[in-house]
Amino acid sequence: MKHTFRTSLFIIIAIVLSGCISAKYAPVSIPTKTPILSFTAFQNTPTLLPSPTSPPKPTITFTSLPTLESTKAQETIKNLLNKPVDCDAPCFWNITPSKTTIKEANNVFLHFGIQLKHTNTMAPNEFYSSTFEFNNGLAVTPLLVAENGVIQNIIVSIRPEKLNNNATKEWSAYSPDTLIKRYGSPSKVEFSVVWGPGTSSFFEMVLYFSAADLIVEYAAEDVIPWQQKDSPQICPLATQFERVRLWFGEKPVYVLPPNNTALLGNVTNLKIEEFSQLIIDNQDKSCFNLKGEMFP
């Protein structure tokens, strides 16, 4: 069974794997001539610079950061995946589309002891990527799309670890409840269900945060039992997703509409505000039913 999710994922994987090498946390010296974004625990602390013609505006200073030791690098990355302590979207780990250069972005990766790899060229775009992997199965792969040396888009693929009972997921900074608390109700919510042969099924939920130039896709197989085809129940906070993908930037690339797509209001009795409130108010019971007949 082929799904659009797999098709779009194949495109991204093909781009990454064409030149990407698995990341290793080996110490790497940071060039001293290239300034990079200065941050403390990835929290914004802008410096105000006066302007003779307009009120002061926050600006960000680029300074050099030391390369972290392997264990510390992994701890820092896990912290970034666990808590929303970095900059606001469409910025990701202090890399901002249309502002950050590829040299500056590379220095952020060097801070973690990892060399950002050039993986492909599809004019006018250049693609760069690295993968961070952890012993529990969690992995994150940022793919940077640059044009004329400036990052234009960021696509982040997260492979979640296997959830064990009541264990907290280690990518909670990008969980639906965290994102809604941080950015407000999504501008649009879409669902896709593809019924496969036998008892298999494919489920996808996509949240659009247009004001933040952010799109988030949650996808999994076999989370909806075949016998619930008429009215499957979805529990986004408890589901074992196989893949979470995020698009940062004004004009995201490689966003393909899934098969059998339906808007929230067409497949549930919820409005977007009600959906958002359900997600953030009922951490353990944020479940709802989809109208299965909308997904032939």
N, C-alpha and C positions, 0 to 999 in steps of 0.2 A: 504493500500500500504506500503510495507516494502522496505526500502532502506538500502544500506550498511552504509550510514551515521548514520542511527538510530541504526544499529547493532553495529557499533564500539562505538557509544555514549553509548549504553546500557552496553557494557563491562566496560567502564570507570565509568559510574554511579554506576554499581554494585559494583565495587571495592571501590569507595568513600563511598557509602551509607552503606556498610557492617560495617563500624565503625565510620563514620564521623558524627559529631553533628554540627548543624548550629552554625556559629561563633557568639560570643557575645563579645562586646567590654568592658569586665570587666577588671579592673586593675589586672595584674599578676606580681608577683615579679620575677626578672630575676636572675638565679643562678650566683653567683659571681665567681665561680671556672671555668666556661666554657667560654673561650674567644670567641668573635664573630667578624664578619667582621666590621671594622670601616669605616664609610662613612659619608659624609656631603651632605644632599639632594640627596643621592644615585649617586653622581658624583664621578668618579674615581680620586683619588688624591694619586697615588702610591708613596711610599717612596723608594728611590734608595739605595740599600745596596751594598757595594763594594765586589768584588770577587777576590781572589788572582790569579785565573787562567782564568778568562773571563771578558769581559766588564760588567759594572754594569747593572743589569736587574731590572725592576720594581717589587716590591713585595708588598703584601697587609698585613697590620697589623690588628689583631683581638683584639678589645677592647670591653668593656661592654657598652651597650646602655640602657638608661632608658625606662621604659614602658610609652608609650604615653597615654594621656587622650583620651577618646573615640572619641570626636569630632575631635581632632587633628589627631588621627590615621586615621579616615576616610578621612580627608583632604589630608593627606600624600599619602594614597593609590590612591585616585582620581588623585592626581598630577602625580603619577607614571604611571597611565593609560592614562593620557592626554598628557604627554610630554616624549620624549625619553631622560630622565635624569639619568636613571640607567646605569648599566654596559652593554657592548656590548654582543650580543648573541655569544655563547650559554649560557652566564650568564643571569640569570633572578633575579632581585632584589638582586644582589650580592650573589646569590647562583649559583655556577658553577659546572656543571657535571664533575665527575672524580676528583674534588678537594675539594669541600665543604663537611664536615661531616654532618650527620643528627643532631648532637648536635649543630653545628654552625648554621645550617638552622633553627632549632627550636628557637634559640635565636633571629633570624631575625623576626620570627612570634611573639615571645613574646614582641618584641619592639612595635608591633601593639596591644598588649594586648590580644593576641589570642594564645591558646595552639594548637600546631600542633598535629593532631591525627593520631595514627597508625590505618590504616583501613583494611589491609589485608596482607597475606603472600602467595606468590607464588614462592617457592624456585627457584633460590637463591635470589629472590627479596623481599624486604619489601616495603610496600606502606604507604605513609603518606599524609594527606591532611587537608585543612581547606577551608572554604568558606567565602568570604567577600560579604555582600549584602548591597545595598543602597536603599533608599526610592523611587527612580525613576525607580526601576526595574533592574538597572545595577548590575551584580554580576560577581565575578571572583573566580574561584576554581583552585588553583595550586595543582597538584598531583605530589609528589616527589617519584621517584623510587630509592631505595637505595640497595646497596649490600655490605656486610661486613662493614656497618656503613658509607659508602660514597655514596653521591648522584651520580647516573649514568645517569638519565634522568629526565626531568621535562616536564609534560604535563599541559598546562594551558588552561582551558575552560572559555571563556567569554560569558556571556549572555548580549547582548547589550540592552540598554534602548530603548524605542520607540522614533524614531526621530520625531520631531515636526517642520514642515516647514523648516526654515533655521538654526535651532539650530545645534550647533556643537556637534558631537558625543563625549561622554566622555571617549572613549577608543582609541582616535586618535593616541596614541603612537604605536598602532598595526594595523593602517589602511594601506592599500596597498601603498598609496603615501608616508607616513612617512617611511615605511620600505624600499622602493626603494631608497628614498633620503639618507637613513642611510647606507644601505648595497650594493647599486648598483642594476643593473638589476638581476632578478632572474635567476638561472641556468636552471630552467624549470618551465613552467606554464601548468597546466592541467585544463580541464573543464569537468563537468559531468552534463547532463540534462536527467532527467527521466520524461517522460510524463505519467501522471496518468489518471485515468478515469475522464470524464467530463472536467472540466476546470483547474484541479490541475496540478502542475508540481513541480519538485524538481531541484534545481540548486546548483552547488558546484564549487568553484574555489580554486585551490591549488597552492600556490607559494612555490618554493623550493629555498632556499639560501644555497647552499652546502658549500660555504666558511665559513659561519657563523654557520653551523650545526643547521639550523633552517628551519622548515616546518610550513606553515601557511595555514589553511583551513577556507574558508568562505562559509557558507551554509545557504540556505533559501528555503522555500516552497512558491509556488504561486507568484513568482516575474516575471514569464514569462507568459503573456496571451496565452491561448490556440490558439487563432487565429493567433499568430505570430510564430507558430511552424516551418514554412519554413525558417524564418530568424529572430530569436528573438534578440532583442536589450538588451545589458547588460550595466549597468552603475554602476560599482563597488563602487564608492564613494558615491552614493546616495541610494543604495539598503538597505532596512531594513533587515539585516541578523538576523537569529534566533540564530546562534551559530558561534563563532569564536574560533578555537582551534590552539594552538601553541605547537610544539614539539621542545624542546631544548636538544641537545646532539648528540654525534657522531653516536650512534646506537639507534634511536627512537623506542619505543615499541608501540604496538597497532596502527600501521598505516595501515589501510586496504584500498586497492584501491577501489574507488567508482565505481558504475555501469556505463556503457557507457562512459568510460573515453576517452578523446581525447586531444592531444597536441594542444597548441596554434596555431602552424603553419598549422595544419590540419583543423581547424574549423574557422579560421579567415584569413584575408589577411595581418596580422601583423607579423613581426619578433619580437623577445623578446625585442630588443632595441627600436623598434617603440612602442611596447606596453608600455614599461617603460616610454618613453618620453610622450606618450599620457596621462598616469596616472598623472605624476607630473606637466605637463604643462597646462592641462585643468581641473582645479579643479572642475568646474561646469558642464563640458561637456565631461568628460572622458568616452564616450560611444562608443560601437562598436557592430557589429552584428556577431552572430555565424551562422555557416552553420547548419541549423536545420536537414538536411538530414543525418548528421553524428551521430545523436542521434536517432536511430530508436525507 
